[in-house]
Amino acid sequence: MTISILYLHGLNSSPASLKASLLQRAMQHLGLGDQLRVPALHHHPRQAIAQLEALIAELGRPVLVGSSLGGYYATFLAERHGLPALLINPAVRPHLRFDGYLGTQKNYYDDETWELTADHVGALAELDVASLQDPSRYQVWLQTGDETLDYRDAQAYYRGCALRIQAGGDHGFQGFAERLPMLFAFAGIPRHLWQDIDLSALN
């Protein structure tokens, strides 16, 4: 079976983000670039989920890698389709966090502006997963220095999963390149393809 990875970026992020770019370079380096998808997700949750559902149908059974809000989306999709998911500083119940934030938003990478509305928040609430069916399908990476999300929320929600909690860091997740071997192992990419490569050099 062909291994594929679907990367889900966070709110106001893009395929040009540091983690997404590192993963794309690493997969190209391994000769597996065609097995990775990093879509530019629409800012509205319903449209983003529709994009991701189409890619899951194309890829079959991809490994989901989700960062921040992408981690929230990945959790919903992993539960719906029974997929493995690696989550990086994932958002937990983000629909409860937007009080006072409705209005104009700007993408960090392409300067696109858009309006965050109550409909966005309602759509996020529709994706909430009360509890995980099979925590063993998940690996969750958290850094305690996350300045955007309190890592303890994810630590509690994903308590039955394989948690990797690192002191310090930030919301962008410092040291991601050095962690790529863990990602590849989780995804089932054969060890001989990456064990002798200095992936930190991709930074």
Rosetta blueprint (number, residue, H / E / L):
1 M L
2 T L
3 I L
4 S L
5 I E
6 L E
7 Y E
8 L E
9 H L
10 G L
11 L L
12 N L
13 S L
14 S L
15 P L
16 A L
17 S L
18 L H
19 K H
20 A H
21 S H
22 L H
23 L H
24 Q H
25 R H
26 A H
27 M H
28 Q H
29 H H
30 L L
31 G L
32 L L
33 G H
34 D H
35 Q H
36 L E
37 R E
38 V L
39 P L
40 A L
41 L L
42 H L
43 H L
44 H L
45 P H
46 R H
47 Q H
48 A H
49 I H
50 A H
51 Q H
52 L H
53 E H
54 A H
55 L H
56 I H
57 A H
58 E H
59 L H
60 G L
61 R L
62 P L
63 V E
64 L E
65 V E
66 G E
67 S E
68 S L
69 L H
70 G H
71 G H
72 Y H
73 Y H
74 A H
75 T H
76 F H
77 L H
78 A H
79 E H
80 R H
81 H H
82 G L
83 L L
84 P L
85 A E
86 L E
87 L E
88 I E
89 N L
90 P L
91 A L
92 V L
93 R L
94 P H
95 H H
96 L H
97 R L
98 F L
99 D L
100 G L
101 Y L
102 L L
103 G E
104 T E
105 Q E
106 K E
107 N L
108 Y L
109 Y L
110 D L
111 D L
112 E L
113 T E
114 W E
115 E E
116 L E
117 T L
118 A H
119 D H
120 H H
121 V H
122 G H
123 A H
124 L H
125 A H
126 E H
127 L L
128 D L
129 V L
130 A L
131 S L
132 L L
133 Q L
134 D L
135 P H
136 S H
137 R H
138 Y E
139 Q E
140 V E
141 W E
142 L E
143 Q E
144 T L
145 G L
146 D L
147 E L
148 T L
149 L L
150 D L
151 Y H
152 R H
153 D H
154 A H
155 Q H
156 A H
157 Y H
158 Y L
159 R L
160 G L
161 C L
162 A E
163 L E
164 R E
165 I E
166 Q E
167 A L
168 G L
169 G L
170 D L
171 H L
172 G L
173 F L
174 Q L
175 G L
176 F H
177 A H
178 E H
179 R H
180 L H
181 P H
182 M H
183 L H
184 F H
185 A H
186 F H
187 A H
188 G L
189 I L
190 P L
191 R H
192 H H
193 L H
194 W H
195 Q L
196 D L
197 I L
198 D L
199 L H
200 S H
201 A H
202 L H
203 N L
